[in-house]
Amino acid sequence: MEVSRTSKIVQVVTLICISIWSFGSNVSSENLAFTIARCKPKEVHIAYGESTSEMVVVWSTDDQCGPSNVQFSLNPWGPFETAPGESTLFEDTAGLKNYFHRVKIRDLKPESNYFYKPNSQGVPVGPYIFKTPPASAGSNEAHFLVVSDVSSTYPSVPTLHREAATGKFASILHAGNIAMNLSSANGERGNIFFQAMEPAVKAVPYMVAPGPNEQEDGTYKHYLQRFSMPLLDWPMKTYQMWYSIDIGPVHLISYSTEVFSTGQGQEERQHDWLIRDIKLANRNRENVPWVVAFGHSPMYCSYEDPKLTCNKKTSDIKKGLEDIFYRYGADIIIQSYGAAYERSFPQFKGVPVNDNYTNPLGPVHIITGGASPWEMEYNFTETQPDWCAFRYTNKSVMSYGRLHIVNASHAEYEQVNSENQEVLDSFTITQIKHGQFSIEDLPENISATIDKNIQDAGGKPGVLNVEEIGEAKDQTRIEQLLKGDNRNRLIIGIIGGVVALVAIVVIFAIRGCRKRRRTTRRWEQMDINYGKKFYSKAPDKEEDNDFEIDMSDGTEGTRTLLNSGD
């Protein structure tokens, strides 16, 4: 490729320049080689920032190697602009030490090829290339690669390299269990994985969701520091491992199914965020019609592994997510458990609401197969449930998915053999009217079956969790304020308000007292003899208008008409 040749030329030129500099500054060749080896950016990967007009570049070095930056341009030969970066030390619980660097490239033009060179302490790599997607408003098409349970040592990785090199994919969606897992081999597994994946993820934005393997070190530490996702702090925090972003015609939601096992209020935080996010997305469905959500553990599956909860009548994941996605009209939900591929008819509460994919009345669930081999302890031996449209055990076949949003009303999905690119399954969704789903719109027999399943799971027929919890929270804001950190803020705010009110009352009271005291003193200082009478002589006229005010009382004046002759 042209970029590959350009990259090699730039690296050679860079090495020559560094060698000339080292010769002139008496830097030994050994020190120069050491600096290059320790500071050369590696494990480069990109992701979207706050929007698709911002790209975030992350890489690692063996030493601190600051400052870091990225040079970028629309032309492989420049001129290059420079975006500054930040760095953080990463120490694995097993003792592994890396330095991670992050740079945000902002104000990118849509549908444009950008060439970029990560640089740490004067040691650059590249230029690499990525392509920005069309602007969301008015954009009709987007392609996504869908993977899960990817390990660096299996044939899926070279296949992903080839797919990424086509330049047509807007993103790689990784639904958890990254590297199987990042913290293995004292943390080296993560390094090996990113080195293997680099050709794909330095070219296509790598968007992720956490799976159970991400917490095998007990901390999510690798996941939180190796990735930077939209609108989240970096390093990321365990209390916010979810995000959303508009990519062309798709409002993409990454959610965490791990919140249902980790506790610490994360389930409730995600629940409230998810409702607010999809509500906002629904206001923009005219411009961004499709809502696609992806996470790891499925809500539904028919694979017979007893350790799975997706084949049970109820689960925390079903209870925490299904009603929200149904109520607010998620079109496609992507999940995985690695051992098999399954897809549902449009369904709710385990009941198919359509027997095809034309104008679905509920979300379509896709359980993407693992891209690594599995030991098949279990299989599909029981009858395929009504909600399941197709299922396929991985056996020795590793697979991944391709999601193609064709336009505002059509989406295509393929599940593909990782080794030979044979299409194992494909289907098309036609949705003319995107938006909220409702049980009231369903045929009576289907809604009755759904109500029965809700009741069997311990719920109330016709009542969704989102209506009981989410809607009430929107209507009663005070309930949100009385929980967690918000409660502390509310208490502090109330105390501060009371103190301010008391201070205002005291100030006005003091001012009032001062005014009364001043009035009394002025009256007492007046030189008035209350025993005297004040006379007023009227002008010389025929009328007798002289009058007298008797002040002897001091409280009640009396008036007496006088004779001018007295």
N, C-alpha and C positions, 0 to 999 in steps of 0.2 A: 504493500500500500504506500501511497505518496507520503502519508503522515509518518509511517514507520521509517522511511528513508530520511525524511526531514529530521526526525527525532535523532537518528544516529549521527547525522551531520552536525546538529546542534551540540550533541554531547561531545563529539570530537573537538569541535571548536572551543567549547567550554574548557575541556581538559587542557588544550594548548594554551588558552589564556591564563588558566590557573598555574600552569607550569612556568609560563613567562613571569607571572607575578611572583611565584615562589623563588625563582632564580634571582630576580631583582631584589627581593627582600631577605635573601639568605635563609629561607625556610627550607629545611631538609626535605628530601623526597620522601623519607619515611614518615615525617609529620604530615606532609601533604596527603600521602596515601591514607594515613590514619584518619585525617579529617574527612576526606571524601567517603571512606567506608562507613564512618560513624554518623555522618550527617546526610548521606544520600537519602532523599525521600523514597519510601517504599510503602507497599500495601495501600496504594492510593485508591480512594473511592470517592464518589460524588453522590450528593442527594440534593433535593430541592430545599430552598430556604423558606422564607415567608410566603413566597409565591413562585411560579415557574420563571419569573424574571430574575430570580436570585438562585445561584448555584453555590452549594457549600462543598468545599474540597477538604478532605481529611486524609492525613498520612502519618506515618510513624518514622522515627529515627532512633538510633541506639543511644545518642547523647542529646543534651538539651538543644544545642545547635540553633540558637536564635540569632537574629530575628528570622521569622519565617514570612513568606509572602507568596503570592501567585501572580505571574505575569500572564496576561491574556490578550487576545486579539482576534479579529475576524479574518486575519491573514496569517498563514503559518510563518511568514517572514517579518511580521510586525507592520507598523509600530505596535509595541506592546504597552498596555496600561498595567499598573501594579496595584494589587489589592493587599493590604496588610493583614497579618494573621495573629493568632494567639496560640499558646502552647500550654500543655499541662503534663505533669509527671504521672505516669500510671505504674502502680505497683500491685502485682497480683498477690493474692494471699499466700501463694506458694513461693514468692520471692522474685518472680519475673519482673523486670523493670523496662518500660518503654517510655518514650516521649511522644505524645500525640500532638499534632498541629492541625489547626482549623482556620480556613480562610473563607470569607463570604465574597463572592463576586456578584455585584448588584447591577441593576438597571440593564439587564440583558435584553436584546431584541428577540421577539418571537420568530420561530422558524428559521433560525440562523445557526451556522456552524461556528463554534468557537474553539480556538487553539489555546492551550494553557500549559504553563510550566510551573509546577510546584518547586519551591526553592527554600532551602534551610541553610543558613550561614554561608550563602554564596555558592552552594552546591545545588544546581538545578537538575531536573529530569524533564523529559518531554521534548518537543511539545506533544501533548495528547489532544484528543478532540472529543467534544460532545456537541449534541444538537439540541437546541431549545424547541419545545413544542409550540404549536400555534397558541395564540391568546385564547382564553376560555370563551369569551364573548364571541359568538358567531362560529366557533370551531365545531366541526361535526365528527371528526375521526380521531381515534387514539388506539395505539397498540400497547399491550402489556405482556411481559413474561411473568408467569406465575410459578413459584417454586416453594418447596418446603423440604425440611430434613435433608439438606445438602451437605455432603461430606466432601472434603478436598481430594480424596483419593479415588473417586469413581468416575465413570465415563460421562456423567452429566455435566461436569465442569467444562470440558472442551466443547461440548454441544452449546452451552450457554455462551462461550466465547464466540462461536460462529453466529449464533442468533444476534448477539449484541453488535457484531460487525456489520450487519445489514443496515444499521442506522435507522430502522423504522420504529423501534420501540421507545415509547415515552418513559418507561420505567420498568425495573425489575421489582416485583412484589414478592418478598420472602416471608411466608407465613410461619415463622418461628422454627426452633430447633436448628440454629445456625452452627455449622461446622460439626455438629453432633458430639461434643459441644466446645465452646470457645475456651473453657478453662482447663480442658484435659491436658495431660502431659506437662503439668506444672505451668500451664498457660501457653505453652508453645503451639498448641493446636490452633489457637486463634491466629498466631502469626502465619503459620503454614497455610491456613485457609485463605486469608486475605491475599497472600502472595499468589496462590493458585487462582483466585477469583479476579485478580487485578485487571487482566485484559478486558473483562466484561464490565466490571463495576467502576472502572475509571472512565468509561465511555457512556454508560447508561445509568441514570440516577437509581440508586439502590435504596429502596424504601422497605422498611422492615417492621415486623411486629414480634413481640417476645413469645417464646414457647417455654415449656418446662425445663428444657436443657439449659436455657439461659440463666437459671438460678441454681445450677448444680454446685456452684461454688458458694452458695448461700447468700450471695450479695448482689447478683446481677452486675457485678463490677465491670466485666468485659463489655457487656451489652451497653451499659450506660456511658462508657468512655470511648469506645471504638466507633460509635455512631453519633451522628448529629441529625436530628429530625426537625421538621418544620415547627417553628414557634415555640420550641422547647429550650430550656437552659442547656448549656454544655459545660461540663458533663451533665447528662440527663439525670433526673431524679426518679427514685422508685415510686414516688407518689404521683407521677405524671408520665406514664409510659403509653400515651395515646395522643393522637394528633389527626388533623385533616388538612387537605389541600385540594384546590381545584386544578385538574390537569385536563386541559381541553374541555370536552363535553362531560367530564366525569368529576363528581365530588367524591374524592377518595378518603375513606376513613380507616385508620389503623387503630384497632382497639386491643386491649390486653385481656386474655382469659386467665392470666395468672393472678389477677386481683382477687379471684374467688378462692384462692388458697393462701394468699399472703396476709390478708387482713389489714390492720392498721388504717381502716377507713378508706382504703383505696377503691373498693367496690362502689361505695357511695359517691366518691368524687368522680369516678368515671361515669357512673350512671347519670349524674346531674349534668356533667359536661356533654355527654352524648345527646341528651334530649335537647339542650340548648343548640348544639351544633347542627343537628338534623333539622330543627325548626328553622334556623337561619338558611340552611341549604334549600329548604322547600320554598323559601321566598324568591329563590333565584333559579328555579327549575326551568324557566323559559330559556335562560342562557346556558345553564349547566344541567341538563335533564337527568343524567344518570347518577344514581347514588350507589357506589360500590364499596362495601366494607370488607376488611380482611383481618383475621386474627388466627390463632392457632387451634385450640381445642374445639371440635365441632359441637353444635347443639344436637344434631341428629346423625346417626350412622347405623348401619346394620351389621357391621363387623362384630364377631362374637367374642372378642377379648373381654373377659370379665373385669379387667382393670379399667376399662373405658366407662365413662358416664353417659356418653352420647347414645348408647344403646339401651339406656334405662328410661323409665316412664317420666321421671323428673330429675333435674339436676340444678345446681346453683347457676350454671351457665345459661341453661334454658330460662330459668326464673329471672336472671339479671339482664338478659339481652333480647330475648325473642320478641317480647311485647313491644319494646321500643322500635326495633327494626320493622315490625309489622305495622304498628300504628303510624309511623312517619314515612313509610313507603320506600324502604331500601329495596333496590332492584335485585342486586346480586350480593350474596354473602359467601366469601371464600375462606375455607378453613382446611385443616389437615390433621391427620393422626399418623401419617407415614405409611401404614401397611396396605392401604388400598385407595382406589379412586371411586367416588360415588357422586352422583348428582341427583337432585330432587326435582320433582315437579314443583311449580309454585305451590307453597304449602304453608300451613299455620297449625301449630299444636299437633304435628304429626298427621295432619289431614290434608290430602291434596285438594287445592281449591280450583285447579284447572287440571285437565288431562293432556294439555299441550302447553306451548310457550307463546301463544298468541294472546296479547293483552292480559298478562298475568294479574291475578287478584291477590297475590302474596309474593314474598321474596323467593328467589331461586337459590338453593344452597348447593355450593360446589365444594366437595371434599377432595382437594387435589392430592394425587398420590405422591409418595415420597420419591425424591431424586437419589436416594441411596438404597441399597438392598436390605431386605428384612428377612429374618428367620420367621417363616410362616407357621407360627404355633397354632393359629386358628384360621378359619376360612368361612366362606358363606355356605352354611349348610341348611339354615332355616329358610323358609319361604321369604322371598323378597317383599318387604312391606309396601303398602299402597303408595306411600309418599315417594318411594325410590323409583326413579326412571331408568337408571343404569348404574351398574357397579362392576368393578374389575379389581381383582386382587393383584398386588404387585408381583408376587412370586419372585422370580428372578428378574423381572422387568422393572426398570426404573423409569419414571415419567415426570413430565412437567406440563404446564398449561400455557396456552396462548389465548389471551382475551383481546378481541378486536371489536371496539366500538365503531360500528360502520357509520352511523349517523344518529340523529336524535331519536330514532324509533327502532333501530336494529342493532343487535349485538350478537357476535358469534364467539363460540368458545370451542377450543380443541384441546384434548389431552393427548400428549405425544410421547412416543417411546424415545427415551433419552439416547439410545445407542444408534438406532437406524432412522429416526424421525418418522416412523410409521404413525399415522393418526389412529389412536385407539378408540376415540369417541369424539363426536362433534354434534353441536346443536345450535340453533338460532333462536334468539328471543326477539319478539316483536312487541313493543310497548308503545302504543299511540298516546296514552295519557299517563304520564308519570305523576306520582304524588302519593298521598296517604291511602292506606288500605283500611277497610272497615268490614267488620263481621256483618253489618246490616246490608252490605251489598251482595252477600253470598246467598245462594239458594238455601231454602229452609232446611233441607236434609243435611247439607254440609255444615251450616251454622249450628244445628242441633248436635252433630257429632263433635264439633269443636267444643261446645259447651260441656258435653259429657267428659271429654278429655281434660278440660280445665278443672272440672269438679273432681275427677279421679286423681288429679295431681294436687288436690288440696285447696284449689282456688274457688272463686265464686263465678258461676256461669255468667257470661256476658260482660265480665269485669276484667280489664287488663291492668297489670301492675303499673303500667305507665300512667294510667288514668287515676289510680288511687294514690300513687306516690308522686310521679313527675308533674301531672297537671296541678295537683294540690300545692306543690311547692311553687309553681309559677304564680298561682293565685294568692298564696300566703307566703309572701317573701320572708316574714318574720321567722317561719320555721327553718329556713335556710340559715338565717342569722344566728339561730340559737344552737348551732352545732359546730364543734371543733374550734378552729382558730377564729371563725366568724363570731362565735359566742364571746370569746375573750375581747374581740374588737368591739362588739356591741356593748358589753359591760363597761369597758373603758370609755366608750363614747357617751353612754348614759351618765356615768359619774362626772365626766368632763362637762356635759350639758347642765347637770344639776348645780355643779360648782359655779359655772358661769351665770346661771339664773340667780342663785343666791347672791353672788357678787353684785349683779345689776340691781337687785332689790335693796341691798344694803346701801349702795351708792345713792339711789333715789331717796331712801329714807333719811340719810345724813343731809342731803341737800335740802329736803323739806324742813328738817329741824333747824337748819341754819337760817332759812328764810323767815320762819316764825320768830326766832330769837332776834333777828335784826329789826323786825317790825315792832316788837315790844320795846326795845331800847330807844328807838326813835320817838315813840309816843311818850315815854318817860322823860325824855330830854326836852320836850316842848315846854316853854315858859308860860304856863297857863294858870291863872288863878281861878279855880272853879267856884270861888265864893263871889266873884264879880259878875256883873252883867255887861254884855256887849251890846252896844247900841249902834244902830245904823240909821243915819239921817237921810231921809229921802230927799230928792231934789225939791226945790221950792215950786211946788205945784199946788193946785187947789185940792188935789186928792190927798187924803191923810194916809200916807203909806209907811209912816214910821213904825218899826216893830222892835220888840225886845226879845232876846233869847235868854231864858233863865238857865244858867249852867250849874246852878247849885246842886242839882241832882247828879249830874255827870253821866247819867245814863239815859235820861229821857228829857229831851228839850221841850219847853212849852213856849208858845208864842202868845203875846198879849198886845193887842192894839193899844197905842198910847195917844194921848191928846197932845198936840203940839203946844198947848197952853200950859201943861203941867210943869 
